[in-house]
Amino acid sequence: MPEILVTADGRVDTTVLLASLVTEARIAQGGGAPVVPTAVGGDGVEVRVLQTATESESYRFYSVSPGDSLGAIAVEFYGDVRNFDLIYNANRDILASPDKIIVGQRLAIPDIPDA
């Protein structure tokens, strides 16, 4: 089982697994890539804005909830499980591996880099 689909309580995130398979099948049949959500909010989501005289930067954070997996968090913020590595790499200092998230852990959620 891919590490990104293991939840904070050690179970397999079957919802995200199924959604990922459906997304891959759609893309294989010529469908478009998943759409990145424009705004994510709700429980566990925090947005901080750093503003200087010349620019403004936004930082997002997410607190891991019971049943979350890194894959599910990637789907919530990016619309695609394949972007889990953005979250994992941004939090390597607190994550031993993608399947070692802990309920209550505060993860930085980076923006998708411009292509």
PADRENMI-361399 format. One line per 10 residues: number of its first residue (from 0); their letters; for each residue x, y, z of N, C-alpha, C. Coordinates in pm, 1 decimal. Layout:
BEGIN
NUM = a = X:Y:Z:X:Y:Z:X:Y:Z; ...
end
This chain:
BEGIN
0 = mpeilvtadg = 84.2:-117.7:0.0:0.0:0.0:0.0:88.8:124.1:0.0; 59.6:220.5:-88.4:139.3:343.5:-88.5:132.8:413.5:47.6; 245.2:461.7:93.8:254.1:527.9:223.6:159.2:646.8:235.0; 136.3:716.5:123.5:53.1:837.1:128.1:-93.0:807.3:154.8; -131.9:680.6:148.5:-271.1:644.0:171.9:-292.8:581.1:308.9; -192.2:588.1:395.1:-206.1:539.0:532.0:-248.8:657.3:618.2; -358.1:640.5:690.9:-412.8:749.4:770.7:-333.6:768.3:899.4; -364.6:876.5:968.4:-296.9:907.5:1093.9:-318.9:798.6:1198.3; -427.4:722.9:1184.5:-453.5:614.1:1278.9:-413.6:477.1:1224.0; -334.9:475.4:1114.1:-276.5:351.8:1063.0:-362.8:270.5:967.9
10 = rvdttvllas = -478.4:321.7:928.5:-563.8:249.3:834.5:-539.6:295.8:691.2; -593.1:221.3:595.8:-582.0:257.9:454.8:-695.2:353.9:419.9; -660.9:464.2:355.0:-759.3:564.5:314.0:-823.3:518.5:183.4; -925.0:434.9:193.3:-987.1:375.3:74.5:-1059.9:478.2:-11.0; -1110.8:584.3:48.8:-1180.0:687.7:-27.3:-1084.1:754.5:-125.0; -967.0:791.3:-76.8:-868.5:856.7:-163.4:-811.3:757.1:-264.3; -793.4:631.7:-223.7:-745.7:528.8:-315.3:-840.7:514.9:-433.2; -969.8:504.5:-407.0:-1068.5:491.5:-513.0:-1072.4:616.7:-600.0; -1070.9:735.0:-539.4:-1072.6:860.3:-615.5:-950.2:870.9:-705.4; -835.2:826.8:-656.2:-712.7:830.4:-735.4:-722.1:737.4:-856.5
20 = lvteariaqg = -776.6:619.3:-835.6:-793.1:524.5:-946.1:-888.2:579.5:-1052.7; -995.5:642.0:-1009.7:-1091.3:700.5:-1104.1:-1025.4:814.3:-1181.4; -948.8:899.0:-1113.0:-878.5:1009.5:-1178.4:-780.5:957.4:-1282.7; -702.3:856.1:-1246.4:-606.3:797.9:-1340.5:-677.0:739.2:-1462.1; -791.1:674.5:-1441.5:-867.1:616.4:-1553.4:-920.3:725.1:-1645.6; -969.2:835.4:-1588.4:-1018.5:946.8:-1670.4:-906.5:1006.2:-1754.5; -790.5:1025.8:-1694.4:-676.7:1082.3:-1767.0:-633.2:986.6:-1877.6; -630.3:855.7:-1849.0:-591.0:755.1:-1948.5:-686.4:753.4:-2066.8; -812.8:791.3:-2044.6:-910.8:793.7:-2152.7:-918.5:930.0:-2220.3; -820.7:1016.3:-2192.1:-813.7:1145.7:-2258.9:-879.8:1259.6:-2183.4
30 = ggapvvptav = -924.4:1233.6:-2063.0:-985.4:1339.2:-1981.7:-880.7:1433.2:-1927.1; -925.4:1543.3:-1877.8:-834.6:1643.7:-1823.2:-784.4:1608.7:-1684.8; -679.9:1678.0:-1645.6:-623.0:1661.6:-1511.8:-717.9:1720.5:-1408.8; -708.1:1678.8:-1283.8:-794.0:1733.0:-1179.0:-777.2:1884.0:-1164.5; -884.2:1949.4:-1128.3:-881.9:2093.7:-1108.2:-838.9:2123.2:-965.1; -746.8:2217.5:-951.6:-699.9:2258.4:-819.3:-809.7:2341.9:-754.2; -851.3:2306.2:-631.1:-954.1:2386.1:-563.5:-908.6:2530.7:-547.8; -1001.9:2625.0:-563.5:-964.4:2765.9:-553.1:-952.6:2812.3:-408.5; -1030.9:2755.2:-320.2:-1023.4:2793.8:-179.6:-1051.7:2672.6:-92.4; -969.4:2654.4:5.4:-988.3:2545.3:99.7:-1001.6:2609.4:236.6
40 = ggdgvevrvl = -1101.7:2568.9:308.4:-1120.8:2623.6:441.8:-1187.3:2521.1:530.2; -1216.2:2560.5:649.2:-1283.8:2470.5:741.4:-1195.3:2432.1:857.5; -1239.6:2328.7:928.6:-1166.6:2283.5:1045.9:-1023.4:2245.2:1010.8; -930.8:2292.3:1089.7:-791.3:2254.0:1074.6:-712.4:2335.1:973.9; -777.2:2424.2:899.0:-706.6:2503.5:798.0:-677.5:2642.3:853.5; -554.0:2684.9:835.6:-510.8:2816.3:882.5:-436.5:2884.7:768.4; -466.9:3010.7:744.7:-397.2:3088.9:642.7:-335.4:3209.3:711.2; -207.8:3230.7:684.9:-138.3:3348.6:737.5:-84.5:3428.8:620.1; -95.5:3558.8:630.0:-47.7:3646.7:524.0:61.3:3735.7:582.2; 176.1:3736.0:514.5:288.1:3821.2:552.3:293.5:3933.7:450.6
50 = qtatesesyr = 274.9:4055.3:497.5:271.3:4168.4:405.9:384.4:4264.3:437.3; 458.5:4300.3:332.8:563.0:4401.0:344.2:520.9:4521.1:261.0; 605.4:4620.6:254.1:571.6:4740.7:177.6:556.2:4711.8:28.8; 624.3:4607.4:-21.0:623.3:4582.8:-165.0:550.4:4455.4:-208.5; 526.3:4362.5:-117.6:461.9:4238.3:-159.3:389.9:4170.5:-43.1; 315.1:4069.3:-79.0:239.3:3993.8:20.1:255.7:3845.2:-9.8; 281.1:3764.2:92.7:293.2:3619.7:76.4:192.0:3553.1:167.3; 131.2:3446.3:115.1:31.9:3372.5:190.4:87.2:3235.3:225.7; 69.0:3193.9:348.8:112.4:3062.7:394.7:-9.7:2989.4:447.9; -22.7:2862.1:410.4:-133.4:2781.5:458.9:-79.5:2671.2:549.1
60 = fysvspgdsl = -156.8:2638.6:649.0:-123.7:2531.0:740.7:-247.1:2445.2:760.3; -224.8:2319.0:791.3:-335.4:2226.9:814.8:-303.4:2141.2:936.0; -399.9:2126.3:1024.9:-384.4:2039.0:1140.9:-445.6:1903.5:1108.1; -366.1:1798.5:1119.7:-408.7:1663.1:1085.8:-523.5:1620.3:1176.8; -628.3:1566.7:1115.0:-746.2:1516.7:1186.5:-747.7:1364.8:1182.1; -824.1:1301.1:1272.0:-835.9:1155.3:1267.6:-885.5:1109.5:1129.6; -824.7:1005.2:1076.4:-863.0:951.7:946.0:-794.8:1017.4:827.4; -717.5:1124.6:850.0:-645.8:1190.7:740.3:-529.2:1105.1:692.0; -499.1:1117.8:564.5:-376.6:1062.8:507.1:-312.1:1176.5:428.5; -185.2:1163.5:396.6:-118.4:1266.6:317.8:-184.4:1277.9:180.1
70 = gaiavefygd = -228.2:1163.7:127.1:-299.1:1165.2:-1.2:-428.9:1243.4:5.7; -505.9:1223.9:112.8:-632.9:1295.2:128.6:-610.9:1445.5:143.4; -505.6:1482.8:215.0:-475.1:1625.0:232.7:-434.7:1685.8:98.4; -358.6:1611.3:18.5:-320.2:1658.9:-115.1:-442.8:1678.2:-203.4; -537.3:1586.0:-196.7:-660.4:1599.7:-275.4:-736.8:1724.0:-231.0; -745.1:1746.1:-100.4:-819.5:1860.9:-47.7:-760.3:1993.1:-94.7; -627.5:2004.3:-91.7:-564.3:2131.4:-125.5:-526.5:2146.2:-272.7; -496.2:2034.9:-339.2:-446.9:2042.6:-476.9:-537.2:1974.5:-578.9; -635.3:1897.7:-532.1:-723.4:1828.6:-624.3:-664.4:1702.2:-682.9; -545.3:1662.4:-637.7:-476.3:1547.1:-696.5:-384.0:1482.8:-593.4
80 = vrnfdliyna = -402.4:1353.0:-572.9:-320.9:1279.2:-476.1:-172.4:1281.6:-513.0; -142.4:1296.1:-642.3:-2.9:1291.1:-687.2:80.6:1408.9:-637.4; 17.1:1511.9:-583.6:90.9:1627.0:-531.8:123.4:1614.5:-382.9; 107.0:1492.8:-328.4:137.1:1471.8:-185.8:280.5:1509.4:-152.6; 371.5:1490.9:-249.8:513.0:1516.1:-223.8:542.4:1662.8:-192.7; 459.3:1754.7:-241.0:477.8:1896.1:-207.0:461.8:1915.8:-55.7; 359.5:1850.8:-0.2:335.2:1862.0:143.6:444.6:1788.4:220.6; 475.9:1667.1:176.3:577.7:1587.6:245.1:712.2:1660.6:248.0; 755.8:1711.2:133.8:885.5:1778.8:126.9:887.6:1908.6:207.5; 774.6:1977.4:215.9:768.5:2101.0:294.1:771.8:2073.8:444.6
90 = nrdilaspdk = 746.4:1948.1:482.8:737.8:1913.6:624.6:834.7:1802.8:665.1; 939.6:1782.3:587.2:1035.8:1674.9:615.9:1098.5:1686.6:754.6; 1104.3:1807.3:807.6:1163.8:1824.0:940.4:1077.3:1764.3:1051.6; 948.1:1742.6:1024.1:860.5:1682.9:1126.0:799.3:1550.0:1082.2; 817.2:1510.4:956.0:762.5:1383.9:906.4:875.0:1285.9:875.8; 873.7:1171.7:943.0:974.9:1069.0:916.9:950.5:1002.3:782.0; 823.6:985.5:744.8:785.2:929.0:615.8:640.4:969.1:588.5; 592.6:953.3:464.3:456.4:996.1:430.7:346.6:926.7:510.9; 374.5:809.7:566.7:270.7:739.1:642.7:281.9:761.6:793.3; 361.2:856.7:834.3:383.0:881.4:977.1:324.1:1014.7:1022.8
100 = iivgqrlaip = 208.2:1052.8:966.9:144.6:1174.8:1015.3:72.8:1143.5:1146.1; 57.5:1245.1:1229.0:0.3:1228.2:1362.0:-115.3:1326.2:1378.9; -224.8:1278.9:1435.3:-339.6:1365.3:1462.4:-292.8:1484.0:1545.0; -333.1:1603.4:1502.3:-294.7:1727.0:1570.6:-169.9:1791.9:1514.0; -93.8:1718.5:1432.4:27.8:1773.6:1373.0:-10.4:1890.1:1280.7; 67.0:1995.5:1282.3:42.4:2114.4:1199.4:136.8:2109.0:1080.1; 79.6:2092.7:960.7:158.8:2079.6:838.7:152.4:2207.5:755.9; 266.4:2249.5:702.8:270.0:2360.4:608.4:219.5:2308.6:474.2; 135.8:2386.6:407.6:80.5:2349.0:277.5:131.2:2449.8:174.3; 233.9:2413.5:98.5:289.1:2508.8:0.3:199.6:2520.8:-122.8
110 = dipda = 217.0:2629.5:-194.7:147.7:2644.9:-322.4:212.6:2554.5:-425.1; 138.0:2521.5:-529.9:194.7:2443.7:-640.0:286.9:2538.8:-717.6; 412.5:2498.4:-739.2:505.2:2585.0:-812.1:455.8:2612.7:-954.3; 482.7:2731.9:-1002.4:446.0:2765.6:-1140.2:524.4:2677.9:-1235.5; 456.5:2628.4:-1336.0:520.4:2539.6:-1434.3:599.4:2616.5:-1535.0
end
